[in-house]
Amino acid sequence: MKLHTLKGWRIIQGLGLGTIAENIIHYHHEKWDGSGYPEGLKGEQIPIEARILALADVYDALRQKRVYKPGFSHEHACGVILEGAGKHFDPQLIALFRQLHPKFRDIYDARAD
């Protein structure tokens, strides 16, 4: 599982998608506190685009039903994300998420299966 960031990054290199796309694919599982993967980057070493996607990815993963878990409510997903401020997530992005979380719900609900 942890190799998907590196494999995906290697696949898209040279396709001309640009640095932003490459950074998102390569670094979206890095964590603010340095405990993520694949490089163990910390804080602002993680490209901002990867920090943004990480938050959106976790929100989506929490809301989605999986074979190993039910889909969580918006409120539960928000609670998990807010608890990750300064650990999993950039604290400044969490401050924005506090303001914008209803838009996450609206977007998710509009595209629900």
Biopython code that builds the backbone (N, CA, C, O; Angstrom):
import numpy as np
from Bio.PDB.StructureBuilder import StructureBuilder

atoms = [
    (1, "MET", "N", (0.821, -1.197, 0.000)),
    (1, "MET", "CA", (0.000, 0.000, 0.000)),
    (1, "MET", "C", (0.864, 1.261, 0.000)),
    (1, "MET", "O", (0.589, 2.205, -0.741)),
    (2, "LYS", "N", (1.895, 1.275, 0.820)),
    (2, "LYS", "CA", (2.714, 2.484, 0.922)),
    (2, "LYS", "C", (3.499, 2.784, -0.344)),
    (2, "LYS", "O", (4.021, 3.889, -0.496)),
    (3, "LEU", "N", (3.593, 1.833, -1.244)),
    (3, "LEU", "CA", (4.324, 2.061, -2.487)),
    (3, "LEU", "C", (3.487, 2.771, -3.551)),
    (3, "LEU", "O", (4.034, 3.193, -4.570)),
    (4, "HIS", "N", (2.180, 2.913, -3.344)),
    (4, "HIS", "CA", (1.359, 3.494, -4.408)),
    (4, "HIS", "C", (1.742, 4.931, -4.729)),
    (4, "HIS", "O", (1.587, 5.371, -5.868)),
    (5, "THR", "N", (2.242, 5.670, -3.736)),
    (5, "THR", "CA", (2.643, 7.050, -4.021)),
    (5, "THR", "C", (3.866, 7.077, -4.939)),
    (5, "THR", "O", (3.928, 7.877, -5.873)),
    (6, "LEU", "N", (4.818, 6.217, -4.674)),
    (6, "LEU", "CA", (6.021, 6.175, -5.515)),
    (6, "LEU", "C", (5.728, 5.595, -6.886)),
    (6, "LEU", "O", (6.203, 6.113, -7.896)),
    (7, "LYS", "N", (4.946, 4.521, -6.927)),
    (7, "LYS", "CA", (4.612, 3.912, -8.221)),
    (7, "LYS", "C", (3.815, 4.877, -9.095)),
    (7, "LYS", "O", (4.093, 5.020, -10.286)),
    (8, "GLY", "N", (2.832, 5.530, -8.502)),
    (8, "GLY", "CA", (2.041, 6.504, -9.252)),
    (8, "GLY", "C", (2.879, 7.659, -9.756)),
    (8, "GLY", "O", (2.723, 8.097, -10.895)),
    (9, "TRP", "N", (3.769, 8.153, -8.908)),
    (9, "TRP", "CA", (4.655, 9.256, -9.273)),
    (9, "TRP", "C", (5.560, 8.855, -10.431)),
    (9, "TRP", "O", (5.759, 9.633, -11.364)),
    (10, "ARG", "N", (6.106, 7.648, -10.373)),
    (10, "ARG", "CA", (6.982, 7.177, -11.452)),
    (10, "ARG", "C", (6.202, 7.019, -12.769)),
    (10, "ARG", "O", (6.726, 7.311, -13.844)),
    (11, "ILE", "N", (4.978, 6.565, -12.676)),
    (11, "ILE", "CA", (4.160, 6.370, -13.875)),
    (11, "ILE", "C", (3.903, 7.697, -14.585)),
    (11, "ILE", "O", (3.959, 7.762, -15.813)),
    (12, "ILE", "N", (3.620, 8.752, -13.823)),
    (12, "ILE", "CA", (3.243, 10.005, -14.477)),
    (12, "ILE", "C", (4.420, 10.905, -14.837)),
    (12, "ILE", "O", (4.257, 11.862, -15.594)),
    (13, "GLN", "N", (5.598, 10.610, -14.307)),
    (13, "GLN", "CA", (6.761, 11.419, -14.681)),
    (13, "GLN", "C", (6.966, 11.344, -16.184)),
    (13, "GLN", "O", (6.860, 10.279, -16.792)),
    (14, "GLY", "N", (7.254, 12.465, -16.752)),
    (14, "GLY", "CA", (7.487, 12.510, -18.187)),
    (14, "GLY", "C", (6.234, 12.657, -19.018)),
    (14, "GLY", "O", (6.321, 12.751, -20.242)),
    (15, "LEU", "N", (5.067, 12.680, -18.392)),
    (15, "LEU", "CA", (3.826, 12.841, -19.147)),
    (15, "LEU", "C", (3.477, 14.312, -19.375)),
    (15, "LEU", "O", (2.521, 14.635, -20.080)),
    (16, "GLY", "N", (4.262, 15.189, -18.771)),
    (16, "GLY", "CA", (4.015, 16.616, -18.955)),
    (16, "GLY", "C", (2.865, 17.163, -18.128)),
    (16, "GLY", "O", (2.302, 18.204, -18.466)),
    (17, "LEU", "N", (2.512, 16.486, -17.060)),
    (17, "LEU", "CA", (1.411, 16.960, -16.213)),
    (17, "LEU", "C", (1.833, 18.103, -15.301)),
    (17, "LEU", "O", (0.986, 18.836, -14.790)),
    (18, "GLY", "N", (3.121, 18.258, -15.096)),
    (18, "GLY", "CA", (3.628, 19.367, -14.314)),
    (18, "GLY", "C", (3.951, 19.003, -12.880)),
    (18, "GLY", "O", (3.561, 17.950, -12.375)),
    (19, "THR", "N", (4.665, 19.894, -12.249)),
    (19, "THR", "CA", (5.150, 19.687, -10.890)),
    (19, "THR", "C", (4.020, 19.547, -9.883)),
    (19, "THR", "O", (4.114, 18.731, -8.966)),
    (20, "ILE", "N", (2.970, 20.314, -10.030)),
    (20, "ILE", "CA", (1.868, 20.256, -9.065)),
    (20, "ILE", "C", (1.248, 18.866, -9.049)),
    (20, "ILE", "O", (1.048, 18.289, -7.980)),
    (21, "ALA", "N", (0.946, 18.328, -10.209)),
    (21, "ALA", "CA", (0.364, 16.980, -10.279)),
    (21, "ALA", "C", (1.333, 15.950, -9.717)),
    (21, "ALA", "O", (0.928, 15.053, -8.978)),
    (22, "GLU", "N", (2.610, 16.074, -10.063)),
    (22, "GLU", "CA", (3.609, 15.135, -9.554)),
    (22, "GLU", "C", (3.713, 15.224, -8.027)),
    (22, "GLU", "O", (3.812, 14.198, -7.354)),
    (23, "ASN", "N", (3.692, 16.443, -7.480)),
    (23, "ASN", "CA", (3.763, 16.617, -6.025)),
    (23, "ASN", "C", (2.552, 16.015, -5.315)),
    (23, "ASN", "O", (2.690, 15.391, -4.263)),
    (24, "ILE", "N", (1.384, 16.203, -5.887)),
    (24, "ILE", "CA", (0.168, 15.649, -5.278)),
    (24, "ILE", "C", (0.271, 14.131, -5.194)),
    (24, "ILE", "O", (0.010, 13.541, -4.145)),
    (25, "ILE", "N", (0.646, 13.511, -6.287)),
    (25, "ILE", "CA", (0.721, 12.050, -6.322)),
    (25, "ILE", "C", (1.819, 11.536, -5.397)),
    (25, "ILE", "O", (1.619, 10.553, -4.683)),
    (26, "HIS", "N", (2.959, 12.184, -5.406)),
    (26, "HIS", "CA", (4.107, 11.716, -4.640)),
    (26, "HIS", "C", (3.951, 11.938, -3.135)),
    (26, "HIS", "O", (4.343, 11.076, -2.349)),
    (27, "TYR", "N", (3.393, 13.067, -2.720)),
    (27, "TYR", "CA", (3.468, 13.478, -1.317)),
    (27, "TYR", "C", (2.143, 13.524, -0.553)),
    (27, "TYR", "O", (2.126, 13.998, 0.583)),
    (28, "HIS", "N", (1.047, 13.057, -1.121)),
    (28, "HIS", "CA", (-0.246, 13.240, -0.450)),
    (28, "HIS", "C", (-0.430, 12.398, 0.815)),
    (28, "HIS", "O", (-1.433, 12.563, 1.509)),
    (29, "HIS", "N", (0.505, 11.504, 1.133)),
    (29, "HIS", "CA", (0.425, 10.757, 2.395)),
    (29, "HIS", "C", (1.483, 11.192, 3.406)),
    (29, "HIS", "O", (1.692, 10.524, 4.419)),
    (30, "GLU", "N", (2.144, 12.305, 3.132)),
    (30, "GLU", "CA", (3.024, 12.900, 4.136)),
    (30, "GLU", "C", (2.135, 13.535, 5.202)),
    (30, "GLU", "O", (1.007, 13.939, 4.919)),
    (31, "LYS", "N", (2.643, 13.618, 6.420)),
    (31, "LYS", "CA", (1.878, 14.204, 7.524)),
    (31, "LYS", "C", (2.638, 15.381, 8.122)),
    (31, "LYS", "O", (3.869, 15.392, 8.143)),
    (32, "TRP", "N", (1.909, 16.349, 8.596)),
    (32, "TRP", "CA", (2.472, 17.575, 9.132)),
    (32, "TRP", "C", (3.558, 17.304, 10.180)),
    (32, "TRP", "O", (4.553, 18.026, 10.244)),
    (33, "ASP", "N", (3.368, 16.272, 10.994)),
    (33, "ASP", "CA", (4.324, 15.971, 12.071)),
    (33, "ASP", "C", (5.509, 15.125, 11.612)),
    (33, "ASP", "O", (6.367, 14.775, 12.422)),
    (34, "GLY", "N", (5.567, 14.792, 10.320)),
    (34, "GLY", "CA", (6.682, 14.025, 9.785)),
    (34, "GLY", "C", (6.507, 12.520, 9.826)),
    (34, "GLY", "O", (7.418, 11.790, 9.439)),
    (35, "SER", "N", (5.364, 12.036, 10.283)),
    (35, "SER", "CA", (5.157, 10.597, 10.430)),
    (35, "SER", "C", (4.583, 9.916, 9.182)),
    (35, "SER", "O", (4.287, 8.722, 9.208)),
    (36, "GLY", "N", (4.428, 10.671, 8.097)),
    (36, "GLY", "CA", (3.847, 10.097, 6.888)),
    (36, "GLY", "C", (4.875, 9.431, 5.993)),
    (36, "GLY", "O", (6.010, 9.181, 6.399)),
    (37, "TYR", "N", (4.459, 9.150, 4.777)),
    (37, "TYR", "CA", (5.313, 8.486, 3.798)),
    (37, "TYR", "C", (5.070, 9.081, 2.427)),
    (37, "TYR", "O", (4.016, 9.687, 2.231)),
    (38, "PRO", "N", (5.957, 8.955, 1.478)),
    (38, "PRO", "CA", (7.096, 8.045, 1.393)),
    (38, "PRO", "C", (8.417, 8.643, 1.897)),
    (38, "PRO", "O", (9.368, 7.900, 2.141)),
    (39, "GLU", "N", (8.492, 9.958, 2.054)),
    (39, "GLU", "CA", (9.769, 10.596, 2.381)),
    (39, "GLU", "C", (9.895, 11.032, 3.835)),
    (39, "GLU", "O", (10.988, 11.397, 4.267)),
    (40, "GLY", "N", (8.811, 11.003, 4.599)),
    (40, "GLY", "CA", (8.853, 11.472, 5.979)),
    (40, "GLY", "C", (9.016, 12.984, 6.075)),
    (40, "GLY", "O", (9.611, 13.490, 7.026)),
    (41, "LEU", "N", (8.482, 13.710, 5.079)),
    (41, "LEU", "CA", (8.558, 15.167, 5.109)),
    (41, "LEU", "C", (7.728, 15.708, 6.265)),
    (41, "LEU", "O", (6.798, 15.052, 6.735)),
    (42, "LYS", "N", (8.074, 16.908, 6.718)),
    (42, "LYS", "CA", (7.420, 17.510, 7.878)),
    (42, "LYS", "C", (7.052, 18.955, 7.577)),
    (42, "LYS", "O", (7.801, 19.674, 6.916)),
    (43, "GLY", "N", (5.891, 19.371, 8.069)),
    (43, "GLY", "CA", (5.490, 20.773, 7.978)),
    (43, "GLY", "C", (5.523, 21.307, 6.568)),
    (43, "GLY", "O", (5.025, 20.685, 5.630)),
    (44, "GLU", "N", (6.125, 22.482, 6.438)),
    (44, "GLU", "CA", (6.146, 23.162, 5.151)),
    (44, "GLU", "C", (7.099, 22.527, 4.139)),
    (44, "GLU", "O", (7.192, 23.000, 3.006)),
    (45, "GLN", "N", (7.802, 21.474, 4.525)),
    (45, "GLN", "CA", (8.569, 20.704, 3.527)),
    (45, "GLN", "C", (7.603, 20.020, 2.557)),
    (45, "GLN", "O", (7.961, 19.742, 1.413)),
    (46, "ILE", "N", (6.390, 19.754, 3.012)),
    (46, "ILE", "CA", (5.374, 19.096, 2.179)),
    (46, "ILE", "C", (4.780, 20.162, 1.256)),
    (46, "ILE", "O", (4.314, 21.194, 1.739)),
    (47, "PRO", "N", (4.785, 19.937, -0.046)),
    (47, "PRO", "CA", (4.194, 20.926, -0.955)),
    (47, "PRO", "C", (2.737, 21.206, -0.585)),
    (47, "PRO", "O", (1.988, 20.294, -0.233)),
    (48, "ILE", "N", (2.349, 22.475, -0.669)),
    (48, "ILE", "CA", (1.003, 22.890, -0.261)),
    (48, "ILE", "C", (-0.075, 22.107, -1.005)),
    (48, "ILE", "O", (-1.105, 21.771, -0.420)),
    (49, "GLU", "N", (0.144, 21.812, -2.282)),
    (49, "GLU", "CA", (-0.879, 21.091, -3.038)),
    (49, "GLU", "C", (-1.092, 19.685, -2.477)),
    (49, "GLU", "O", (-2.212, 19.173, -2.500)),
    (50, "ALA", "N", (-0.039, 19.065, -1.979)),
    (50, "ALA", "CA", (-0.167, 17.736, -1.369)),
    (50, "ALA", "C", (-0.854, 17.834, -0.008)),
    (50, "ALA", "O", (-1.617, 16.944, 0.368)),
    (51, "ARG", "N", (-0.586, 18.916, 0.732)),
    (51, "ARG", "CA", (-1.258, 19.111, 2.027)),
    (51, "ARG", "C", (-2.757, 19.303, 1.834)),
    (51, "ARG", "O", (-3.561, 18.798, 2.618)),
    (52, "ILE", "N", (-3.126, 20.029, 0.794)),
    (52, "ILE", "CA", (-4.549, 20.252, 0.512)),
    (52, "ILE", "C", (-5.217, 18.939, 0.123)),
    (52, "ILE", "O", (-6.277, 18.599, 0.647)),
    (53, "LEU", "N", (-4.598, 18.203, -0.795)),
    (53, "LEU", "CA", (-5.197, 16.941, -1.231)),
    (53, "LEU", "C", (-5.289, 15.947, -0.086)),
    (53, "LEU", "O", (-6.258, 15.192, 0.002)),
    (54, "ALA", "N", (-4.297, 15.936, 0.791)),
    (54, "ALA", "CA", (-4.328, 15.008, 1.924)),
    (54, "ALA", "C", (-5.595, 15.205, 2.748)),
    (54, "ALA", "O", (-6.234, 14.235, 3.153)),
    (55, "LEU", "N", (-5.953, 16.450, 2.992)),
    (55, "LEU", "CA", (-7.157, 16.728, 3.771)),
    (55, "LEU", "C", (-8.413, 16.259, 3.023)),
    (55, "LEU", "O", (-9.285, 15.614, 3.605)),
    (56, "ALA", "N", (-8.492, 16.587, 1.739)),
    (56, "ALA", "CA", (-9.644, 16.160, 0.941)),
    (56, "ALA", "C", (-9.719, 14.643, 0.827)),
    (56, "ALA", "O", (-10.806, 14.068, 0.876)),
    (57, "ASP", "N", (-8.573, 13.998, 0.675)),
    (57, "ASP", "CA", (-8.514, 12.540, 0.551)),
    (57, "ASP", "C", (-9.001, 11.862, 1.827)),
    (57, "ASP", "O", (-9.755, 10.891, 1.770)),
    (58, "VAL", "N", (-8.573, 12.369, 2.965)),
    (58, "VAL", "CA", (-9.009, 11.782, 4.238)),
    (58, "VAL", "C", (-10.507, 12.006, 4.428)),
    (58, "VAL", "O", (-11.215, 11.097, 4.861)),
    (59, "TYR", "N", (-10.993, 13.193, 4.111)),
    (59, "TYR", "CA", (-12.437, 13.443, 4.231)),
    (59, "TYR", "C", (-13.214, 12.433, 3.392)),
    (59, "TYR", "O", (-14.164, 11.816, 3.876)),
    (60, "ASP", "N", (-12.814, 12.268, 2.148)),
    (60, "ASP", "CA", (-13.505, 11.332, 1.263)),
    (60, "ASP", "C", (-13.414, 9.905, 1.783)),
    (60, "ASP", "O", (-14.411, 9.183, 1.783)),
    (61, "ALA", "N", (-12.231, 9.490, 2.228)),
    (61, "ALA", "CA", (-12.053, 8.120, 2.732)),
    (61, "ALA", "C", (-12.918, 7.862, 3.967)),
    (61, "ALA", "O", (-13.462, 6.770, 4.132)),
    (62, "LEU", "N", (-13.042, 8.864, 4.826)),
    (62, "LEU", "CA", (-13.876, 8.696, 6.019)),
    (62, "LEU", "C", (-15.353, 8.595, 5.657)),
    (62, "LEU", "O", (-16.084, 7.809, 6.258)),
    (63, "ARG", "N", (-15.790, 9.365, 4.702)),
    (63, "ARG", "CA", (-17.208, 9.362, 4.327)),
    (63, "ARG", "C", (-17.601, 8.118, 3.538)),
    (63, "ARG", "O", (-18.746, 7.674, 3.620)),
    (64, "GLN", "N", (-16.671, 7.551, 2.777)),
    (64, "GLN", "CA", (-16.964, 6.394, 1.938)),
    (64, "GLN", "C", (-17.154, 5.123, 2.767)),
    (64, "GLN", "O", (-16.425, 4.869, 3.726)),
    (65, "LYS", "N", (-18.140, 4.343, 2.373)),
    (65, "LYS", "CA", (-18.301, 3.001, 2.931)),
    (65, "LYS", "C", (-17.212, 2.114, 2.335)),
    (65, "LYS", "O", (-16.937, 2.174, 1.137)),
    (66, "ARG", "N", (-16.608, 1.306, 3.167)),
    (66, "ARG", "CA", (-15.606, 0.346, 2.724)),
    (66, "ARG", "C", (-16.018, -1.038, 3.219)),
    (66, "ARG", "O", (-16.901, -1.149, 4.069)),
    (67, "VAL", "N", (-15.401, -2.076, 2.708)),
    (67, "VAL", "CA", (-15.752, -3.419, 3.170)),
    (67, "VAL", "C", (-15.404, -3.595, 4.646)),
    (67, "VAL", "O", (-15.993, -4.437, 5.323)),
    (68, "TYR", "N", (-14.469, -2.821, 5.140)),
    (68, "TYR", "CA", (-14.013, -2.947, 6.519)),
    (68, "TYR", "C", (-14.597, -1.899, 7.467)),
    (68, "TYR", "O", (-14.301, -1.912, 8.661)),
    (69, "LYS", "N", (-15.440, -0.975, 6.933)),
    (69, "LYS", "CA", (-16.036, 0.045, 7.794)),
    (69, "LYS", "C", (-17.241, 0.670, 7.106)),
    (69, "LYS", "O", (-17.339, 0.664, 5.879)),
    (70, "PRO", "N", (-18.156, 1.208, 7.906)),
    (70, "PRO", "CA", (-19.266, 1.969, 7.305)),
    (70, "PRO", "C", (-18.776, 3.357, 6.910)),
    (70, "PRO", "O", (-17.724, 3.803, 7.368)),
    (71, "GLY", "N", (-19.530, 4.027, 6.072)),
    (71, "GLY", "CA", (-19.240, 5.432, 5.790)),
    (71, "GLY", "C", (-19.603, 6.262, 7.008)),
    (71, "GLY", "O", (-20.631, 6.027, 7.642)),
    (72, "PHE", "N", (-18.764, 7.228, 7.332)),
    (72, "PHE", "CA", (-19.017, 8.074, 8.494)),
    (72, "PHE", "C", (-19.819, 9.304, 8.094)),
    (72, "PHE", "O", (-19.805, 9.726, 6.937)),
    (73, "SER", "N", (-20.508, 9.863, 9.057)),
    (73, "SER", "CA", (-21.247, 11.101, 8.831)),
    (73, "SER", "C", (-20.271, 12.254, 8.613)),
    (73, "SER", "O", (-19.085, 12.156, 8.928)),
    (74, "HIS", "N", (-20.795, 13.335, 8.074)),
    (74, "HIS", "CA", (-19.984, 14.533, 7.898)),
    (74, "HIS", "C", (-19.436, 14.992, 9.247)),
    (74, "HIS", "O", (-18.262, 15.346, 9.353)),
    (75, "GLU", "N", (-20.263, 14.988, 10.256)),
    (75, "GLU", "CA", (-19.842, 15.452, 11.575)),
    (75, "GLU", "C", (-18.701, 14.602, 12.140)),
    (75, "GLU", "O", (-17.738, 15.129, 12.696)),
    (76, "HIS", "N", (-18.823, 13.287, 11.991)),
    (76, "HIS", "CA", (-17.772, 12.395, 12.481)),
    (76, "HIS", "C", (-16.471, 12.614, 11.707)),
    (76, "HIS", "O", (-15.395, 12.685, 12.300)),
    (77, "ALA", "N", (-16.576, 12.720, 10.389)),
    (77, "ALA", "CA", (-15.389, 12.961, 9.563)),
    (77, "ALA", "C", (-14.721, 14.275, 9.951)),
    (77, "ALA", "O", (-13.496, 14.350, 10.040)),
    (78, "CYS", "N", (-15.517, 15.297, 10.180)),
    (78, "CYS", "CA", (-14.955, 16.588, 10.594)),
    (78, "CYS", "C", (-14.240, 16.469, 11.929)),
    (78, "CYS", "O", (-13.164, 17.039, 12.108)),
    (79, "GLY", "N", (-14.819, 15.745, 12.856)),
    (79, "GLY", "CA", (-14.176, 15.552, 14.152)),
    (79, "GLY", "C", (-12.818, 14.892, 14.026)),
    (79, "GLY", "O", (-11.857, 15.314, 14.670)),
    (80, "VAL", "N", (-12.730, 13.856, 13.201)),
    (80, "VAL", "CA", (-11.454, 13.162, 12.995)),
    (80, "VAL", "C", (-10.433, 14.117, 12.384)),
    (80, "VAL", "O", (-9.282, 14.164, 12.820)),
    (81, "ILE", "N", (-10.850, 14.867, 11.388)),
    (81, "ILE", "CA", (-9.939, 15.793, 10.719)),
    (81, "ILE", "C", (-9.479, 16.886, 11.675)),
    (81, "ILE", "O", (-8.290, 17.197, 11.733)),
    (82, "LEU", "N", (-10.398, 17.464, 12.417)),
    (82, "LEU", "CA", (-10.020, 18.536, 13.347)),
    (82, "LEU", "C", (-9.054, 18.044, 14.418)),
    (82, "LEU", "O", (-8.176, 18.790, 14.851)),
    (83, "GLU", "N", (-9.210, 16.799, 14.843)),
    (83, "GLU", "CA", (-8.267, 16.217, 15.813)),
    (83, "GLU", "C", (-6.873, 16.066, 15.230)),
    (83, "GLU", "O", (-5.897, 15.969, 15.975)),
    (84, "GLY", "N", (-6.766, 16.044, 13.904)),
    (84, "GLY", "CA", (-5.476, 15.873, 13.249)),
    (84, "GLY", "C", (-4.693, 17.153, 13.030)),
    (84, "GLY", "O", (-3.618, 17.118, 12.432)),
    (85, "ALA", "N", (-5.205, 18.284, 13.498)),
    (85, "ALA", "CA", (-4.499, 19.560, 13.332)),
    (85, "ALA", "C", (-3.134, 19.491, 14.008)),
    (85, "ALA", "O", (-3.025, 19.123, 15.178)),
    (86, "GLY", "N", (-2.102, 19.847, 13.259)),
    (86, "GLY", "CA", (-0.755, 19.860, 13.791)),
    (86, "GLY", "C", (-0.094, 18.497, 13.870)),
    (86, "GLY", "O", (1.098, 18.395, 14.158)),
    (87, "LYS", "N", (-0.860, 17.455, 13.616)),
    (87, "LYS", "CA", (-0.309, 16.098, 13.587)),
    (87, "LYS", "C", (-0.346, 15.603, 12.145)),
    (87, "LYS", "O", (0.683, 15.528, 11.473)),
    (88, "HIS", "N", (-1.534, 15.270, 11.687)),
    (88, "HIS", "CA", (-1.702, 14.811, 10.307)),
    (88, "HIS", "C", (-1.730, 16.009, 9.345)),
    (88, "HIS", "O", (-1.155, 15.954, 8.258)),
    (89, "PHE", "N", (-2.395, 17.072, 9.753)),
    (89, "PHE", "CA", (-2.698, 18.174, 8.840)),
    (89, "PHE", "C", (-2.071, 19.497, 9.245)),
    (89, "PHE", "O", (-1.816, 19.762, 10.420)),
    (90, "ASP", "N", (-1.832, 20.312, 8.235)),
    (90, "ASP", "CA", (-1.349, 21.681, 8.378)),
    (90, "ASP", "C", (-2.372, 22.470, 9.218)),
    (90, "ASP", "O", (-3.542, 22.535, 8.840)),
    (91, "PRO", "N", (-1.963, 23.063, 10.336)),
    (91, "PRO", "CA", (-2.907, 23.805, 11.179)),
    (91, "PRO", "C", (-3.611, 24.952, 10.451)),
    (91, "PRO", "O", (-4.768, 25.249, 10.747)),
    (92, "GLN", "N", (-2.928, 25.596, 9.506)),
    (92, "GLN", "CA", (-3.575, 26.679, 8.759)),
    (92, "GLN", "C", (-4.674, 26.142, 7.846)),
    (92, "GLN", "O", (-5.709, 26.785, 7.669)),
    (93, "LEU", "N", (-4.448, 24.975, 7.276)),
    (93, "LEU", "CA", (-5.501, 24.371, 6.451)),
    (93, "LEU", "C", (-6.683, 23.939, 7.317)),
    (93, "LEU", "O", (-7.833, 24.014, 6.886)),
    (94, "ILE", "N", (-6.399, 23.494, 8.521)),
    (94, "ILE", "CA", (-7.487, 23.117, 9.432)),
    (94, "ILE", "C", (-8.313, 24.343, 9.797)),
    (94, "ILE", "O", (-9.535, 24.250, 9.907)),
    (95, "ALA", "N", (-7.671, 25.485, 9.985)),
    (95, "ALA", "CA", (-8.414, 26.717, 10.267)),
    (95, "ALA", "C", (-9.355, 27.044, 9.108)),
    (95, "ALA", "O", (-10.490, 27.464, 9.333)),
    (96, "LEU", "N", (-8.900, 26.857, 7.889)),
    (96, "LEU", "CA", (-9.764, 27.069, 6.726)),
    (96, "LEU", "C", (-10.865, 26.012, 6.657)),
    (96, "LEU", "O", (-12.012, 26.320, 6.334)),
    (97, "PHE", "N", (-10.506, 24.769, 6.961)),
    (97, "PHE", "CA", (-11.499, 23.690, 6.957)),
    (97, "PHE", "C", (-12.625, 23.989, 7.950)),
    (97, "PHE", "O", (-13.790, 23.720, 7.660)),
    (98, "ARG", "N", (-12.289, 24.540, 9.112)),
    (98, "ARG", "CA", (-13.321, 24.895, 10.096)),
    (98, "ARG", "C", (-14.365, 25.822, 9.484)),
    (98, "ARG", "O", (-15.550, 25.724, 9.801)),
    (99, "GLN", "N", (-13.930, 26.707, 8.620)),
    (99, "GLN", "CA", (-14.840, 27.658, 7.976)),
    (99, "GLN", "C", (-15.579, 27.038, 6.795)),
    (99, "GLN", "O", (-16.745, 27.352, 6.552)),
    (100, "LEU", "N", (-14.904, 26.165, 6.066)),
    (100, "LEU", "CA", (-15.413, 25.685, 4.785)),
    (100, "LEU", "C", (-16.001, 24.279, 4.805)),
    (100, "LEU", "O", (-16.451, 23.787, 3.770)),
    (101, "HIS", "N", (-16.004, 23.626, 5.963)),
    (101, "HIS", "CA", (-16.456, 22.228, 5.989)),
    (101, "HIS", "C", (-17.856, 22.019, 5.421)),
    (101, "HIS", "O", (-18.104, 20.956, 4.851)),
    (102, "PRO", "N", (-18.797, 22.978, 5.542)),
    (102, "PRO", "CA", (-20.106, 22.723, 4.909)),
    (102, "PRO", "C", (-20.007, 22.530, 3.388)),
    (102, "PRO", "O", (-20.807, 21.799, 2.804)),
    (103, "LYS", "N", (-19.039, 23.176, 2.754)),
    (103, "LYS", "CA", (-18.856, 22.990, 1.310)),
    (103, "LYS", "C", (-18.372, 21.575, 1.003)),
    (103, "LYS", "O", (-18.751, 21.001, -0.018)),
    (104, "PHE", "N", (-17.533, 21.005, 1.880)),
    (104, "PHE", "CA", (-17.107, 19.614, 1.710)),
    (104, "PHE", "C", (-18.338, 18.708, 1.729)),
    (104, "PHE", "O", (-18.485, 17.833, 0.875)),
    (105, "ARG", "N", (-19.218, 18.923, 2.705)),
    (105, "ARG", "CA", (-20.440, 18.113, 2.803)),
    (105, "ARG", "C", (-21.290, 18.257, 1.559)),
    (105, "ARG", "O", (-21.768, 17.268, 1.003)),
    (106, "ASP", "N", (-21.478, 19.496, 1.123)),
    (106, "ASP", "CA", (-22.332, 19.741, -0.048)),
    (106, "ASP", "C", (-21.772, 19.067, -1.293)),
    (106, "ASP", "O", (-22.521, 18.454, -2.055)),
    (107, "ILE", "N", (-20.482, 19.170, -1.505)),
    (107, "ILE", "CA", (-19.850, 18.551, -2.674)),
    (107, "ILE", "C", (-19.961, 17.039, -2.579)),
    (107, "ILE", "O", (-20.321, 16.375, -3.551)),
    (108, "TYR", "N", (-19.649, 16.492, -1.401)),
    (108, "TYR", "CA", (-19.723, 15.035, -1.220)),
    (108, "TYR", "C", (-21.159, 14.549, -1.462)),
    (108, "TYR", "O", (-21.375, 13.593, -2.206)),
    (109, "ASP", "N", (-22.126, 15.205, -0.837)),
    (109, "ASP", "CA", (-23.518, 14.766, -0.945)),
    (109, "ASP", "C", (-24.038, 14.889, -2.386)),
    (109, "ASP", "O", (-24.852, 14.073, -2.819)),
    (110, "ALA", "N", (-23.585, 15.879, -3.113)),
    (110, "ALA", "CA", (-24.039, 16.066, -4.494)),
    (110, "ALA", "C", (-23.514, 14.967, -5.412)),
    (110, "ALA", "O", (-24.074, 14.734, -6.483)),
    (111, "ARG", "N", (-22.447, 14.294, -5.000)),
    (111, "ARG", "CA", (-21.853, 13.249, -5.837)),
    (111, "ARG", "C", (-21.987, 11.866, -5.238)),
    (111, "ARG", "O", (-21.373, 10.914, -5.718)),
    (112, "ALA", "N", (-22.791, 11.750, -4.187)),
    (112, "ALA", "CA", (-22.967, 10.459, -3.529)),
    (112, "ALA", "C", (-23.654, 9.467, -4.468)),
    (112, "ALA", "O", (-24.516, 9.830, -5.268)),
    (113, "ASP", "N", (-23.246, 8.214, -4.345)),
    (113, "ASP", "CA", (-23.835, 7.161, -5.191)),
    (113, "ASP", "C", (-25.287, 6.920, -4.841)),
    (113, "ASP", "O", (-25.936, 6.071, -5.452)),
]
sb = StructureBuilder()
sb.init_structure("model")
sb.init_model(0)
sb.init_chain("A")
sb.init_seg("    ")
for serial, (resi, resn, name, xyz) in enumerate(atoms, 1):
    if name == "N":
        sb.init_residue(resn, " ", resi, " ")
    sb.init_atom(name, np.array(xyz, "f"), 0.0, 1.0, " ", f" {name:<3s}", serial, name[0])
structure = sb.get_structure()
